[in-house]
Amino acid sequence: MKIPFFKYQGTGNDFVIIDQRIKKYVEASNQALIERMCDRRFGIGADGLMLIEPSNETDFEMIYFNADGRTSSMCGNGGRCIVSLAAKLGIFKGSCTFDAIDGIHKARVEKDGSVALKMNDVSVINKDASAYVLDTGSPHYVRFADDIASLDMVDQGRTVRYNDTYKANGINVNLVEWQDDILQVRTYERGVEDETFSCGTGVVASALSLAEHVKGISDQVNIKTKGGLLKVSFEKNGSNYQNIWLIGPATYVYEGVFSVGL
């Protein structure tokens, strides 16, 4: 079997995307195949894989898998990339809605080609010692630290992700540093079990944590990840964060055909 695919990246967070609106190439239950396609030595290589599926209510449905082949919670950068491809395929023009595991999302393609993705409202932000814990479509742990560039992110991430509190369901771990009006973010992602160059839901979680942590933060935060720059805009209404948008580049890398069983 030959599987046509597209490769996209959003600030270094890279994905394999398969259009399954007409023909089904990959079953969601085929964890081994998805894991193989994401493998950087024996497959295409990616942080995750997404399927574009038909939807009766929206422009399309997004189904997301981590690199380990398992279905996962919402991926913000993945959402922006799949929207960019959907526009390229002519599924919509200008703006769209799509189904994801955490509900329906709105998105638009900007004039410069970047993609703005509307995220779900956040009303609950908990504390774990000095860290913030919240769900922005995926669960995140956010801790402020100094000189995060010098820290071993894999060691820091695994220490939290596999501790007694989080090991059962896993959690994404973000170390952040606020400096010169830029929020620097490093993320260890569950499912990938490594540091990634960027994480969309992690960036959103970090921006909202900043608004909790520092007084006077405006409704837009500029964020620097290992893979590039992103923006998060939001409205704060009491303890609720609403009208949250993740904004940044979504870049076509290449397309090809993956052969199975040859």
C-alpha positions in Angstrom: 0.0 0.0 0.0 1.2 3.5 -0.8 0.1 6.4 1.5 0.3 9.9 0.2 1.3 12.4 2.9 2.2 16.0 3.6 4.9 17.2 5.9 4.4 20.5 7.8 6.0 22.3 10.6 5.0 25.1 13.0 8.0 26.7 14.7 9.9 23.5 14.5 7.0 21.3 15.7 6.7 18.9 12.8 3.9 16.7 11.6 2.9 14.1 9.0 -0.6 14.9 7.6 -2.8 12.5 5.6 -5.9 13.6 3.7 -8.5 10.9 4.3 -11.6 12.7 3.1 -12.1 10.4 0.1 -9.9 7.3 0.9 -9.0 5.9 4.2 -5.3 5.0 4.3 -4.6 4.7 8.0 -6.9 3.3 10.7 -6.8 5.1 14.0 -6.2 1.7 15.7 -3.0 1.0 13.7 -0.6 2.3 16.4 2.4 0.4 15.0 2.0 2.0 11.5 1.6 5.5 12.9 4.6 5.1 15.2 6.7 3.8 12.3 5.7 6.8 10.1 6.7 9.2 12.8 10.0 7.4 13.5 13.0 9.7 12.5 15.2 6.7 11.5 12.8 4.2 9.9 10.0 6.4 8.8 9.2 10.0 7.7 10.0 11.5 11.1 7.6 13.8 13.0 6.5 14.9 16.5 3.0 13.7 15.5 0.7 12.5 12.8 -2.7 14.0 11.8 -5.6 12.8 9.7 -8.0 15.1 7.8 -11.3 13.4 8.0 -14.7 14.5 6.6 -17.2 16.2 9.0 -20.9 16.8 8.8 -20.8 19.9 10.9 -17.6 21.7 10.1 -15.1 22.0 7.2 -13.2 18.9 8.4 -12.2 16.8 11.4 -8.7 16.7 12.8 -7.5 13.4 14.4 -4.1 13.7 16.1 -1.6 11.1 17.2 1.6 11.5 19.2 4.8 10.1 17.8 4.2 6.9 19.9 1.2 6.2 17.7 -1.4 6.8 20.3 -4.3 9.3 20.0 -3.7 12.4 22.0 -5.3 15.5 23.3 -5.4 18.8 21.3 -2.2 20.0 19.5 -2.1 23.7 18.9 0.7 23.8 16.4 -0.7 20.8 14.7 -4.0 22.5 14.5 -2.4 25.5 12.8 -0.6 23.2 10.3 -3.6 21.2 9.4 -5.6 24.4 8.8 -2.8 25.6 6.4 -2.9 22.4 4.5 -6.7 22.4 4.4 -6.6 25.9 2.8 -4.0 24.6 0.3 -6.3 21.7 -0.6 -9.2 24.1 -1.2 -11.3 22.9 1.7 -12.0 26.5 2.7 -11.0 30.1 1.9 -10.0 32.6 4.5 -11.5 31.1 7.7 -12.8 27.7 8.8 -14.1 25.6 11.6 -13.0 22.1 12.4 -13.6 19.3 14.8 -10.9 18.2 17.2 -10.8 16.0 20.3 -11.6 18.9 22.6 -14.4 20.3 20.5 -14.9 22.7 17.5 -12.2 25.3 16.7 -12.2 28.4 14.6 -9.2 29.4 12.5 -8.1 31.8 9.9 -5.2 32.2 7.5 -3.7 35.6 7.7 -2.4 37.6 4.7 1.2 36.7 5.5 0.3 33.0 5.5 0.5 32.6 9.3 -2.5 30.9 11.0 -4.5 32.1 13.9 -6.2 29.3 15.8 -8.9 29.9 18.5 -8.4 27.8 21.6 -10.9 26.8 24.2 -11.6 29.0 27.2 -9.7 28.3 30.4 -11.3 28.9 33.8 -9.3 26.7 36.1 -5.6 27.3 36.9 -4.2 25.3 39.8 -0.9 25.6 41.6 1.6 22.8 42.4 4.1 24.5 44.7 5.3 27.4 42.6 4.2 25.9 39.3 0.9 26.5 37.4 -1.1 23.5 36.2 -3.8 24.0 33.6 -5.5 22.4 30.6 -5.4 24.3 27.3 -6.6 21.4 25.2 -3.7 19.3 26.7 -2.6 19.2 30.4 0.4 21.5 31.1 2.7 22.1 34.0 4.4 25.6 33.8 7.2 26.7 36.0 9.1 30.0 35.9 12.9 29.7 36.1 16.1 31.6 35.5 18.5 30.9 32.6 16.3 28.1 31.1 18.6 27.8 28.1 21.2 26.2 30.4 18.9 23.6 31.9 18.6 19.9 30.9 15.0 20.0 29.7 14.7 16.2 29.3 15.8 15.6 32.9 13.6 18.4 34.2 10.6 17.3 32.2 10.8 13.6 33.1 11.2 14.4 36.8 7.8 16.0 36.7 6.0 13.9 34.0 6.9 10.6 35.9 6.4 11.7 39.5 3.7 10.2 41.6 1.2 13.1 40.8 1.4 12.9 37.0 2.8 9.5 35.9 -0.6 7.8 35.5 -1.9 10.2 32.8 1.2 12.1 32.0 1.6 15.9 31.7 3.5 18.3 29.4 6.2 20.2 31.2 7.1 23.8 30.4 10.0 25.9 31.8 9.5 29.6 31.1 11.5 32.8 31.5 10.1 36.4 31.3 12.7 38.8 30.0 12.6 42.0 27.9 8.9 41.6 27.2 9.5 38.2 25.6 8.3 34.9 27.2 10.9 32.2 26.5 9.4 28.7 26.6 10.9 25.2 26.6 8.6 22.2 26.5 8.9 18.5 27.3 6.0 16.7 25.6 4.4 13.5 26.8 3.9 11.0 24.0 7.0 12.3 22.3 8.8 11.9 25.6 11.4 14.4 24.7 11.8 18.2 24.3 10.2 19.5 21.2 11.1 22.7 19.4 7.7 24.2 20.1 4.3 23.2 21.6 1.2 25.2 20.8 -0.9 24.3 23.8 2.2 24.7 25.9 2.7 28.2 24.6 -0.9 29.1 25.4 -0.6 27.6 28.9 2.6 29.5 29.4 1.1 32.8 28.3 -1.9 32.4 30.7 0.4 31.4 33.5 2.4 34.6 32.9 -0.8 36.6 33.2 -1.3 34.9 36.6 2.3 35.4 37.6 3.0 38.9 36.6 0.8 41.9 37.2 -0.1 44.2 34.3 0.4 41.7 31.5 -1.6 42.9 28.4 -3.9 40.9 26.3 -1.1 39.7 24.0 2.1 37.9 24.8 5.1 37.5 22.4 6.7 34.1 22.9 10.0 32.6 21.8 10.4 28.9 21.5 13.4 26.9 20.2 11.7 26.7 16.8 10.7 30.4 16.5 8.2 33.1 17.5 4.5 32.8 18.3 1.9 35.1 19.7 -1.0 34.4 22.1 -3.8 36.9 22.5 -6.6 36.6 25.1 -9.3 38.4 27.2 -9.3 38.0 30.9 -12.7 38.2 32.6 -12.3 37.7 36.3 -10.6 34.3 36.7 -11.7 33.2 33.2 -9.5 33.5 30.0 -11.6 33.8 26.9 -11.2 34.6 23.2 -7.7 32.9 23.2 -5.9 32.8 19.9 -2.6 31.1 19.1 -0.9 32.9 16.1 2.1 32.0 14.2 3.7 30.4 11.1 2.6 27.0 9.6 5.0 25.9 6.9 4.7 23.4 4.1 7.9 21.3 4.0 7.3 18.6 1.4 4.9 15.9 0.3 5.5 12.3 -0.7 4.3 8.7 -0.6 5.0 6.3 2.2 5.2 2.6 1.1 3.9 -0.1 3.4 4.6 -3.8 3.0 7.1 -3.4 0.2 
